[in-house]
């Protein structure tokens, strides 16, 4: 069974870039690698609904209950489960750009206190027990200040799921900060690898430098 690795972080933190670089490095080193990006946006009914949600077609961010929007993301992963399990059986490394923790952070950010804790517990139950999704062997959190991440979101090119400059998560005031806080809390409690996306001065670190730091942590796990 291959190693399942998830790369997480708030919107604009560089997850897609680092997931691609990690897959390239591992493949170049001789490992069999598969990559997934969630949501899939492959026209399955759940990703179609996620696109509608992110475009505001189902209501504003504070109008759609987080349990309902979270379920769409969980179902998108469940739809991909057979392919994901097969990839783990056939490859040394499976890299996911976003995974279950994205659901916890982005949907949990809409709630506070006990309500948030109940949602996170429920989501973990849905994704890992009811849907039997494989648990990641390592989660890498690309930690970026919200201001820097917003700037990087603004530099993104056209995306298949939206014609908006920023979707309802990206454009909501305070959402990135709240999501980041949950990510950091999960990283502390679950023992994730936290990699700083920003240098001390606040600018984005060199992407190859970040990639090298991630590879230094991943390579020994592949060799084990």
N, C-alpha and C positions, 0 to 999 in steps of 0.2 A: 504493500500500500504506500502510495506516495505521500509526500509532505504537503499539507494544505496550509497555505499562507495567505492571510488577508491584509491588505494595505488600506488603512483607514485615515480619516482626517476631514476637516470641514471643507466645504466647497472652496476650491481654489488652492488647496494645500499642495497639489502636485501629485495626487495619487495615480492618475493615469500614466503620467510620465515615468514615475518610479516603478510602477508595475511592469511597464514595457521594458525598461532598462534591466530590471531584475530578470525577467524572462530571457532577454537577449544574452545576458551574462551567463546565466545557468546553461542555456543551450550551447553557447560557445565553449563552455567548459566541458561539455559532453553529456550533460544531463537531459533526460527527456522531460519536456516542459509543456504544460497546457495553461491557457489563460482564460479567465472569465471576467466580465465586467458587469456589475449589477447596478441598476436594472438592466435587463438584456436588451430592451428596445428592438425585439426581433419580431414584432407583430403578434406575439402571444397576447391573449385577451387581458392579462394582468398588466403587462408593460404598456399596452394601449391605454388602459385606464390610468396608469401612473403618469403618462404623458399629459393626459387630460387634467389630472390633478395638479401637476406642476405648472400647467399653463393657466390655472385658475378657473378652468371650465366647470369644476365641481364645487366651487366656492372659494372664498378667501382662506388664508392659512388658519385663521381663528374660527372659521365656519365649518371645517371638516374635522370631526373628532379624530384625534390621533390614533385611536384603536382601529378605525376604519381605514385610514390611509396606510397605517402600518401593515394591515392585513394584505393590502395590494402588493406591497414590497415582499412580504413573506411568501405570498402565493407565486410571485414571479420567480423566487428562488426554488420553491417547490416544483414548479414547472420545469426548472433546469436540473432538478435533482438527479434523474437518471444519467444525464450527460456528465454531471459533476462526479458522481460515483464511478462511472466508467473511466473518466479521466484519471481519477486517483488510483484506479487499478492498473492503468496502462502507462503512467508517467511517474517520474521521480519527484516532480514538483508541480503543484497546481497553484497558480497565483491568481488571487481574486482582487480586483479593483473594486472595493466596497464589498461588505458581506453583512452578516447579521448585526454587527455593532453599529452600522450606519442607521439601521432602523431604530435601535435603542437611543442613539444620540439625537437624531433629527426629529423623531416623533416624541421622545421624552422631553425635548426642549420646550414643548408646548405646555407642559404641566409642571407642577412643583410639589414638593413634599410627598405626602402619602400617596397622592394620586399618581405621581410620577413613578414611585416605587412599585405600585400595583401594576402599572402599564409595563414596566420593564420586566417584572416577574412573569406576567402573562405572555409577553412577546418571546421570552426565552423558552417558555413552555410550548408555545405554538411552533416556533422554528426548530428547536432541537428535539422535543419529545414527540409532538403530534406529527410534524412533517419529517422528523428523523433526518434532518440535515447534518452532514458531518461537521464536527467541531474543528475549528482551525488548530493546527499545531503551534502556530505562532501568529500573533497579530502585531503589525507594525503601525504605530500611530505617527503620522507626519503632523507634528504640532506646529501650527502657524498662527500668529496673531490675527485676529479677525480683520483688522484694517489692511494688512498685507494680503490676506486671502481675498478680500473684496476687490482690491486693485487687480489681482491676478484673474479673478472671474471676469473683470471688464476687458481683459485682453483675449479672452477665449474667442475662437472663430465660431462660425455657424455650427449649430448642433442639430442632429436629426429630429430630436423630440420636441423642439420649441423654436419659434420664430422670435421669441422675446430676447432682449439683451440679458435679462436675468429672470430666472424662474421664481416662483413664489417663495421658495426657501431662500434663494440667494438675495432677493430684494427686501425681505422682511427685516426691519430694524431689530437688532438684538438677537436674531435667530442664530447667527454664527457664534456669538459669544456664549449663548446658552448651550449650543451643541458642543462647543469646545470644552466647556466645563464638565459636561457629562463624559465626553471622551477621556478627559484627564482623570476623572474619578474612576472610570472603568479600567484605565491603564494601571492605576495604582492598586486597585483591588484584585485584578486578574493577572498581573505580572506581564503586561505587554512590553514590547520594545518601543520606547519613545524616541523618535529622531526629530531633532529641531530642523524645521524647514527654513528658519530665519537665522541670520547671523546676529551677533550681539548688537550691531547698529540698527537692526530692524529690517535690513534688506534681505532678499531671498538668497539663500546659500547656493553655491554652484551645484547644479543638478548632478554632476558626476561625483562630486564630493559626498553628496547625500547617498547616491547609489552605492558608492564604495563602503560607506558605513553600514548600509543594509546588508550588502553581500558578506561583509565580515561576520555578521551575526548568523546569516543563513547557511553559508558554506559548511560550517562544522555540523550542522543538523543534517545536511545531505550526506556528509561523509560518515555519519554515525551508523 
